[in-house]
Amino acid sequence: MDWPLRCGIFMAPFHPNGQNPTLALERDLELIEHLDRIGFHEAWIGEHHSAGFELIASPELFIAAAAERTKHIDLGTGVVSLPYHNPFMTAQRIVQLDHMTRGRVKLGVGPGALPSDAFMLGIDPAEQRARMEEALDVVLHLLRSDEPITRQTDWFTLRDARLHLRPFTHPHPEVAVAAMISPSGPRAAGRFGCSLLSIGATQRAGIDLLGQAWEVMEERSEQFGNVADRRQWRLVTMMHLAETREQAAADVEHGLADYARYFREVAALPLFPDAPIETIIDTLKGSGTAVIGTPDDAVELIEHLIDESHGGFGTILLQAHEWANPQATKRSYELFSQYVLPRFDAHASSTTSSMEWVMSNRSEQLGAAMNAIGAAIQLHADEKAELATQRAEH
């Protein structure tokens, strides 16, 4: 890739049942502060309403709080489930956040993930993707145009609707569409001129379909007169890093089993076997679904994703989790920022190149420096001798 890789997190978040939820949310905010300090570029915050594991119901509320604690990091909704909201209210909230964050907010959208959320709201899962596109069409019109919009559907009504506050960001905050395995995500992103947020990028099927997903994105973009930009493509993966593979494996014994049980029995994603923790670790590592290891292992996975994407992407997002305790979790992000990201950033490679150049020319440069030092010493000695001679003559 001829552009620097950006990094961020994708925070659902995931907190095992039985914890104090108030303290769990505070840890989430503290983590965003930590990531802001160590140079992460983005944090995407989820929306969920059932099962008690993914606690944040309003990413907008969380972003408003996080923005007050941070200076640099961009904050995105990861994602707003569009079928759950009137699209006029979605657009209004994101524009207000755009002003409150001085342009640090991004709007990630999707159809909704948990079937239990849709059930409680009386939404037929078969209608969620169509409703997402209906809502996204309206949201983008409101963000991109000052022309009023009237729209009548079977689930929302708008009459001469327009935003009374225009976006802070010109022309508007970035809008990203979530994608898993099916082509519906890249189809919608290409149609509406949005960026792509690939959540299941390192699931085996996700890796196999990365190149195909971008082909769909480019085809749909061209069909609707838009331009697909790989630098705005984000891939989500799972990692826990430590100084050694053995330490990383020991760290995740803290909470990986709870996480695996949630995905196996609640979220219904077949990522984890019902097996001892050692087997779960081996399965994740062996399938390439996650890195539980060292910064070098993380570099290897990212290089593999770049190859499989057939051209690269803009941002790698690490799924936020509590596989390890808070101290080890923060250390994992520090290792990523300090040792992984620089491998994909020309700013860091230039320092390495400079050292290599100095080392390769050391003999010549050192010889010239030593000659200069010797000449200075000799000059000093000559001046002293001349001064001594002058004193002797007087």
C-alpha positions in Angstrom: 0.0 0.0 0.0 1.3 3.5 -0.8 -0.6 5.1 2.1 0.0 4.8 5.9 -2.3 2.3 7.7 -4.6 3.8 10.3 -5.8 1.9 13.4 -8.7 2.0 15.8 -11.0 -0.1 17.9 -14.5 -1.5 17.3 -16.2 -1.4 20.7 -19.5 -3.2 21.0 -18.6 -3.4 24.0 -18.4 -6.9 25.4 -18.8 -7.2 29.2 -19.6 -10.6 30.8 -22.8 -10.8 32.9 -22.4 -10.4 36.6 -20.1 -7.4 36.5 -21.1 -4.0 37.8 -22.4 -2.4 34.5 -21.7 1.2 35.7 -18.0 0.4 36.3 -17.9 -1.5 33.0 -19.0 1.6 31.1 -16.5 3.7 33.0 -13.7 1.3 31.9 -14.9 1.7 28.3 -14.5 5.5 28.6 -11.1 5.1 30.3 -10.0 2.9 27.4 -10.9 5.5 24.8 -8.9 8.0 26.8 -5.9 5.6 26.8 -6.2 5.0 23.1 -6.3 8.8 22.4 -3.0 9.2 24.4 -1.2 6.4 22.6 -2.1 7.4 19.1 -5.0 5.3 17.9 -6.9 7.1 15.2 -10.5 5.9 15.6 -13.0 4.3 18.0 -16.3 2.9 16.8 -19.1 2.4 19.4 -21.9 -0.1 19.0 -25.7 -0.1 19.6 -27.4 -3.1 21.3 -30.5 -3.5 23.4 -30.7 -7.1 24.8 -28.7 -10.0 26.3 -26.9 -7.8 28.8 -23.4 -8.3 27.3 -23.1 -5.5 24.8 -24.2 -2.7 27.1 -24.2 0.5 25.1 -27.7 1.3 23.8 -26.8 4.7 22.4 -23.5 5.2 20.8 -24.3 8.9 20.4 -24.5 9.4 24.2 -21.3 7.5 24.7 -19.5 9.5 22.0 -20.6 12.8 23.6 -19.0 11.7 26.9 -15.9 10.3 25.2 -15.4 13.5 23.2 -15.1 15.5 26.4 -12.3 13.3 27.6 -10.2 13.1 24.4 -8.4 15.4 22.0 -7.5 13.7 18.8 -9.3 10.3 18.3 -12.2 10.2 15.8 -15.4 8.7 17.3 -17.8 6.7 15.1 -21.1 4.9 15.6 -20.3 1.3 15.1 -23.1 1.0 14.2 -26.4 2.8 14.4 -29.1 0.2 13.6 -31.1 2.3 11.2 -34.3 0.3 11.2 -34.7 1.1 14.9 -34.8 4.9 14.4 -36.6 7.5 12.4 -33.9 8.6 9.9 -34.6 12.3 10.5 -33.6 11.8 14.2 -30.5 9.9 13.2 -29.3 12.7 11.0 -30.1 15.4 13.6 -28.1 13.6 16.3 -25.0 13.0 14.1 -25.0 16.6 13.0 -25.2 17.8 16.6 -22.3 15.5 17.5 -20.4 16.8 14.5 -20.5 20.3 16.0 -19.9 19.1 19.6 -16.8 17.1 18.6 -15.5 19.8 16.1 -15.6 17.3 13.3 -14.4 14.1 15.0 -17.5 12.1 14.5 -18.3 9.5 11.9 -21.6 7.7 11.2 -21.5 3.9 10.9 -24.8 2.3 9.9 -26.2 -1.2 9.7 -29.5 -3.2 9.7 -29.1 -4.4 13.3 -27.2 -7.4 14.6 -29.1 -9.1 17.5 -32.3 -10.9 16.5 -33.6 -10.3 20.0 -33.4 -6.5 19.5 -35.5 -6.7 16.4 -38.0 -9.0 18.1 -38.6 -6.6 21.0 -39.2 -3.8 18.5 -41.6 -5.9 16.4 -39.3 -5.8 13.3 -39.3 -8.7 10.9 -35.6 -9.7 10.3 -36.4 -10.2 6.7 -37.2 -6.5 6.4 -34.2 -5.1 8.2 -31.8 -4.7 5.2 -34.5 -3.0 3.1 -35.4 -0.7 5.9 -31.7 0.2 6.4 -31.4 1.3 2.8 -34.7 3.3 3.0 -33.4 5.1 6.1 -29.9 5.6 4.7 -31.2 7.2 1.6 -33.1 9.8 3.7 -30.1 10.4 6.1 -27.8 11.1 3.2 -30.3 13.4 1.6 -30.6 15.4 4.8 -26.8 15.6 5.2 -26.0 16.4 1.6 -28.9 18.7 0.7 -30.8 21.6 2.1 -33.8 20.7 0.0 -36.8 19.5 2.0 -37.7 15.8 1.7 -41.2 14.2 2.0 -41.2 10.4 2.4 -44.0 8.0 3.3 -43.1 4.4 4.1 -44.8 1.6 6.1 -42.5 2.5 9.1 -41.8 6.2 9.0 -43.2 9.5 7.6 -41.5 12.8 6.8 -43.1 16.0 5.6 -40.9 18.7 4.2 -38.1 17.6 6.5 -34.8 19.4 6.5 -32.0 19.9 9.0 -32.1 23.2 10.8 -28.4 22.9 11.6 -25.9 22.1 8.8 -22.9 19.8 9.4 -19.8 21.2 11.0 -17.7 18.9 8.6 -17.7 19.8 4.9 -19.6 18.5 3.2 -20.7 16.1 6.0 -19.3 13.5 8.4 -18.1 10.3 6.8 -20.8 7.6 6.5 -19.8 4.0 6.6 -21.9 0.9 6.0 -21.3 -2.3 8.0 -20.7 -5.5 6.2 -20.3 -9.1 7.4 -20.2 -12.0 4.9 -23.1 -11.3 2.5 -22.7 -8.7 -0.4 -25.5 -6.5 1.0 -23.0 -4.2 2.8 -20.7 -3.4 -0.1 -23.8 -3.2 -2.4 -25.3 -0.5 -0.2 -22.0 1.3 0.4 -21.4 1.5 -3.4 -24.9 2.6 -4.2 -24.9 5.4 -1.7 -21.3 6.5 -2.1 -20.4 5.5 1.5 -17.3 3.9 2.9 -17.2 0.2 3.9 -16.8 -1.3 7.4 -16.0 -5.0 7.1 -16.8 -6.4 10.6 -16.2 -10.1 9.9 -12.9 -9.6 8.1 -10.9 -12.3 9.8 -13.5 -15.0 10.0 -12.4 -17.7 7.5 -15.2 -16.9 5.1 -14.6 -13.2 5.5 -10.9 -13.5 4.6 -11.8 -15.6 1.6 -14.3 -13.0 0.4 -12.3 -9.8 1.0 -11.3 -9.3 -2.6 -14.8 -10.2 -3.8 -16.4 -7.7 -1.4 -14.3 -4.9 -2.8 -15.1 -5.9 -6.4 -18.8 -5.6 -5.5 -18.1 -2.2 -3.9 -16.3 -1.0 -7.0 -19.0 -2.3 -9.4 -21.9 -0.7 -7.5 -20.0 2.5 -7.1 -19.4 2.8 -10.8 -23.1 1.8 -11.5 -24.3 4.7 -9.4 -21.7 7.3 -10.3 -19.6 7.1 -7.1 -15.9 6.4 -6.5 -14.8 3.7 -4.2 -11.7 4.6 -2.1 -9.7 1.8 -0.5 -8.3 4.3 2.0 -11.8 4.5 3.5 -12.2 0.7 3.8 -12.0 -0.6 7.4 -11.4 -4.2 8.4 -12.2 -5.5 11.9 -10.1 -8.2 13.5 -9.5 -9.7 17.0 -6.2 -9.5 18.8 -4.5 -9.7 22.2 -0.8 -9.0 22.3 1.9 -9.6 24.8 5.7 -9.7 24.8 5.5 -13.5 24.3 3.0 -16.0 22.9 3.0 -17.8 26.2 2.1 -14.6 28.1 -0.6 -13.7 25.6 -2.2 -17.1 26.1 -2.0 -16.9 29.8 -3.6 -13.4 29.7 -6.7 -14.4 27.8 -7.6 -17.1 30.3 -9.1 -14.2 32.3 -12.2 -13.7 30.0 -12.0 -15.5 26.7 -14.3 -18.4 27.8 -17.1 -15.9 28.7 -16.7 -14.2 25.4 -16.8 -17.5 23.5 -19.9 -18.7 25.3 -21.7 -15.4 24.4 -21.0 -15.8 20.7 -21.8 -19.5 20.8 -25.0 -19.4 22.7 -26.4 -15.9 22.3 -25.1 -14.1 19.3 -25.2 -17.4 17.4 -22.0 -17.0 15.5 -20.0 -20.3 15.1 -16.6 -18.8 15.9 -15.8 -20.8 19.1 -16.0 -24.5 19.9 -17.6 -25.6 23.2 -14.2 -26.8 24.5 -11.5 -26.0 27.1 -9.8 -22.6 26.9 -6.6 -24.1 25.4 -8.6 -25.6 22.5 -10.4 -22.2 21.9 -7.1 -20.4 21.7 -5.7 -23.0 19.3 -8.8 -22.8 17.1 -8.7 -19.0 16.9 -5.0 -18.9 16.1 -5.1 -21.8 13.7 -8.0 -20.4 11.7 -6.5 -17.0 11.5 -9.6 -15.6 13.1 -7.6 -13.9 15.9 -4.1 -13.1 17.0 -3.2 -14.2 20.5 0.5 -13.6 20.4 3.2 -11.0 19.8 3.4 -7.9 17.7 5.2 -9.9 15.0 2.2 -12.2 14.8 -0.1 -9.1 14.4 2.1 -7.8 11.6 1.9 -11.2 9.8 -1.9 -11.2 10.0 -2.2 -7.6 8.6 0.2 -8.4 5.8 -2.0 -11.4 5.0 -5.2 -9.2 5.0 -3.5 -6.8 2.6 -2.7 -9.6 0.2 -6.2 -11.1 0.4 -7.8 -7.7 -0.1 -6.1 -7.4 -3.5 -4.9 -3.9 -3.1 -5.0 -2.9 0.6 -7.3 -1.0 2.9 -7.2 2.2 5.0 -7.8 1.2 8.6 -7.4 -1.9 10.8 -9.9 -1.9 13.7 -9.3 -4.1 16.7 -12.4 -5.5 18.3 -12.6 -4.3 21.9 -13.0 -7.2 24.4 -12.1 -8.2 27.9 -10.3 -11.4 27.2 -7.5 -10.2 29.5 -7.6 -8.0 32.7 -7.7 -4.2 32.2 -3.9 -3.8 32.7 -3.0 -6.5 30.2 -5.6 -5.2 27.7 -4.2 -1.7 27.8 -0.7 -3.1 27.4 -1.9 -5.0 24.3 -3.0 -1.8 22.7 0.3 -0.1 23.6 2.3 -2.9 21.9 0.1 -2.5 18.8 0.7 1.2 18.7 4.4 1.0 19.5 5.5 -2.0 17.4 2.8 -3.0 14.9 1.5 0.2 13.4 5.0 1.7 12.6 5.6 -1.3 10.3 2.9 0.1 8.0 3.7 3.8 8.3 6.3 5.7 6.3 6.9 8.1 9.3 8.4 5.2 11.2 10.3 3.7 8.3 12.0 7.0 7.6 13.7 6.8 11.0 14.9 3.3 10.2 16.2 4.4 6.8 18.1 7.2 8.4 19.8 5.0 10.9 20.7 2.5 8.2 22.2 5.3 6.0 24.3 6.5 9.0 25.5 3.0 9.7 26.4 2.3 6.1 28.4 5.5 5.9 29.9 5.4 9.4 33.5 4.8 8.4 33.6 7.8 6.0 31.6 10.0 8.3 33.5 9.0 11.4 36.8 9.3 9.7 36.0 12.9 8.6 34.8 13.7 12.1 38.0 12.3 13.7 40.2 14.2 11.2 38.3 17.4 12.2 38.9 16.6 15.9 42.5 15.9 15.2 42.9 19.2 13.3 41.3 21.1 16.1 43.6 19.6 18.6 46.6 20.3 16.4 45.5 23.9 15.9 45.2 24.4 19.7 48.7 22.9 20.2 50.2 25.1 17.5 48.6 28.2 19.0 49.9 27.3 22.5 53.4 26.7 21.1 53.4 30.0 19.2 52.2 31.8 22.3 54.9 30.2 24.4 57.5 31.3 21.8 56.2 34.8 21.9 56.4 35.0 25.7 60.0 33.5 25.7 61.1 36.2 23.2 59.8 38.9 25.5 
